[in-house]
């Protein structure tokens, strides 16, 4: 009986050793991933790079807005995100539509405003693959910001005058921008028009609002498409 017990204890010790060895091996696998370098991929793609603590990187290019990558080197995950809009607006319908139509990323709101984010896992991947993911995110973020600006222009441009197309008449654009509650408003006259149709005039108004917002910041905007006898 004593011999039987010793043999079983020996077998049990072997099993426990194998279990511990497998556990250690799996743990080592988690920290031995060959992760692509954020710095290498970003620089190769032409971005300026700034490093922060806790594996956070800031990327920017051609004076465009910056976006960020939070890296987890233990599992080779990369959280890429950008603050895309700061105004307090209800964009729920727009966000639902975006999520249905687009393939990557999610949009949500936090204390800073609206954030666009995408997370990728790239264990044993090349820097080229990370570079592609960075470029795709940047392109999606740019398209998203343009789409939001157009959406905001559509919902925040109260029409000052309603006009219909009249044969022989043309339309010139004026926008009004107010930047605070004290009535500090400016009127901007389009220098490219007039336009053949009212629809073209509206399109130009959206472009002007986007340009003024980029130069002077957020505000309340209005527009009118004024008819003129002047021809193009």
C-alpha positions in Angstrom: 0.0 0.0 0.0 2.8 2.4 0.9 4.5 1.7 -2.5 1.1 2.4 -4.3 0.7 5.7 -2.5 4.3 6.8 -3.4 3.7 6.0 -7.1 0.5 8.0 -7.2 2.1 10.9 -5.5 4.9 10.8 -8.0 2.4 10.7 -10.9 0.4 13.6 -9.3 3.6 15.7 -9.0 4.3 15.1 -12.7 0.8 16.2 -13.6 1.1 19.3 -11.5 4.5 20.1 -13.0 3.0 19.8 -16.5 0.1 22.0 -15.5 2.4 24.7 -14.1 4.7 24.5 -17.1 1.8 24.9 -19.6 0.5 27.9 -17.5 3.9 29.6 -17.6 4.3 28.9 -21.3 0.9 30.5 -22.0 1.8 33.5 -19.9 5.1 33.9 -21.7 3.2 33.7 -25.0 1.1 36.7 -24.0 4.1 38.9 -23.4 6.2 37.6 -26.2 4.1 39.0 -29.1 6.0 40.8 -31.7 4.0 44.0 -31.9 4.5 46.5 -34.7 6.0 49.8 -33.7 3.7 52.8 -33.6 6.6 55.1 -34.1 7.9 53.2 -37.1 4.5 52.9 -38.8 3.6 56.6 -38.1 6.8 58.0 -39.4 6.8 55.8 -42.5 3.2 57.1 -43.2 4.5 60.7 -42.9 3.0 61.7 -39.6 4.6 63.9 -36.9 4.8 62.0 -33.6 4.6 62.9 -30.0 4.9 60.3 -27.2 3.2 60.5 -23.8 3.3 58.3 -20.7 1.3 55.0 -20.6 2.0 54.1 -24.3 -0.1 57.1 -25.6 1.0 58.6 -29.0 -0.2 61.8 -30.7 -0.1 61.8 -34.6 -0.6 64.8 -36.9 0.1 65.6 -40.5 0.0 68.8 -42.7 -1.3 70.9 -39.8 -4.5 68.8 -39.7 -6.1 68.0 -36.4 -4.3 65.4 -34.3 -5.5 62.0 -33.4 -4.2 59.5 -30.8 -3.1 55.9 -30.4 -3.2 54.1 -27.1 -1.0 51.0 -27.3 -1.2 47.8 -25.2 2.1 46.0 -25.9 1.1 43.0 -23.9 -1.6 41.9 -26.4 -0.6 44.2 -29.4 -3.8 46.1 -29.3 -4.1 49.7 -30.7 -6.9 52.0 -29.7 -7.0 54.8 -32.3 -9.2 57.8 -31.5 -9.9 61.4 -32.3 -12.0 64.2 -30.9 -14.0 65.1 -34.0 -16.6 67.6 -32.8 -17.0 69.7 -29.7 -20.5 71.3 -30.0 -23.3 70.1 -27.8 -25.7 68.8 -30.5 -28.0 65.9 -30.8 -26.3 63.8 -33.5 -28.0 60.5 -32.6 -29.7 60.1 -36.0 -26.5 60.9 -37.8 -24.5 58.5 -35.7 -27.0 55.7 -36.2 -26.9 56.2 -39.9 -23.0 56.2 -39.9 -22.8 53.0 -38.0 -25.2 51.3 -40.4 -23.3 52.5 -43.5 -19.6 52.4 -42.5 -17.4 49.5 -41.9 -14.9 50.7 -39.2 -15.0 52.7 -36.1 -17.6 53.9 -33.6 -18.8 57.3 -32.6 -19.7 58.2 -29.1 -19.9 61.3 -26.8 -17.9 62.0 -23.7 -17.0 65.1 -21.7 -14.8 66.4 -24.6 -17.5 66.1 -27.3 -17.9 63.5 -30.0 -15.1 60.9 -30.3 -14.4 58.6 -33.3 -12.6 55.4 -32.3 -11.3 52.2 -33.7 -9.4 49.3 -32.0 -7.3 46.7 -33.8 -5.4 43.6 -32.6 -2.1 43.0 -34.5 0.0 40.3 -32.8 3.0 39.2 -35.0 1.9 41.8 -37.6 4.2 44.0 -39.7 4.6 47.7 -39.3 3.1 48.0 -42.8 -0.2 46.6 -41.5 -0.3 49.1 -38.7 0.5 51.9 -41.1 -2.4 50.9 -43.3 -4.8 50.9 -40.3 -3.5 54.4 -39.3 -4.1 55.8 -42.8 -7.5 54.2 -43.1 -8.6 55.6 -39.7 -7.3 59.1 -40.7 -9.2 59.0 -43.9 -12.4 57.8 -42.2 -12.1 60.5 -39.6 -11.6 63.2 -42.2 -14.7 62.0 -44.1 -16.7 61.8 -40.9 -15.8 65.4 -39.9 -16.8 66.6 -43.4 -20.1 64.7 -43.1 -20.8 66.1 -39.6 -20.1 69.7 -40.8 -22.5 69.2 -43.7 -25.1 67.8 -41.3 -24.7 70.6 -38.9 -24.9 73.2 -41.7 -28.2 71.6 -42.8 -29.8 71.8 -39.3 -28.3 75.1 -38.1 -28.8 77.3 -41.2 -32.2 79.0 -40.7 -33.3 80.3 -44.1 -33.7 84.1 -44.0 -35.6 84.4 -47.2 -37.4 81.7 -49.3 -37.0 82.2 -53.0 -37.9 80.0 -56.0 -36.1 79.8 -59.3 -37.2 82.4 -61.8 -36.1 82.2 -65.3 -33.4 84.8 -66.1 -32.6 85.4 -62.4 -29.5 84.3 -60.5 -28.7 83.7 -56.8 -26.1 85.2 -54.6 -25.1 83.9 -51.2 -24.9 85.8 -47.9 -24.3 84.2 -44.5 -24.6 85.7 -41.0 -22.4 84.3 -38.2 -23.0 85.2 -34.6 -20.3 84.1 -32.1 -21.8 85.1 -28.7 -25.0 86.1 -27.0 -24.3 89.9 -27.2 -25.3 90.0 -30.8 -21.7 90.1 -32.2 -22.7 89.0 -35.7 -20.9 89.4 -39.0 -22.3 89.1 -42.6 -20.2 87.5 -45.2 -20.9 87.9 -48.9 -19.9 85.3 -51.4 -17.3 86.4 -53.9 -17.8 83.5 -56.4 -21.5 83.7 -57.3 -24.1 84.4 -58.4 -25.4 80.9 -59.1 -27.8 79.6 -61.7 -30.1 77.7 -59.3 -31.2 77.9 -55.7 -29.8 74.5 -55.0 -26.3 75.6 -56.0 -26.7 78.7 -53.9 -27.5 76.5 -50.8 -24.5 74.2 -51.5 -22.3 77.3 -51.6 -23.8 78.5 -48.3 -22.7 75.2 -46.6 -19.2 75.6 -48.0 -19.0 79.2 -46.6 -20.2 78.1 -43.2 -17.6 75.4 -43.0 -14.9 77.9 -44.0 -16.0 80.5 -41.5 -16.2 77.9 -38.7 -12.7 76.7 -39.4 -11.4 80.3 -39.3 -13.4 81.8 -36.5 -14.8 78.9 -34.5 -18.3 77.7 -33.7 -21.3 80.0 -33.7 -24.9 80.4 -34.9 -25.2 80.7 -38.6 -27.9 81.9 -41.0 -28.0 82.4 -44.7 -30.0 83.8 -47.6 -29.9 83.2 -51.3 -30.7 86.6 -52.8 -32.0 86.8 -56.3 -30.2 89.1 -58.7 -30.6 90.1 -62.4 -26.9 89.7 -62.8 -25.9 86.8 -65.0 -22.8 84.6 -64.7 
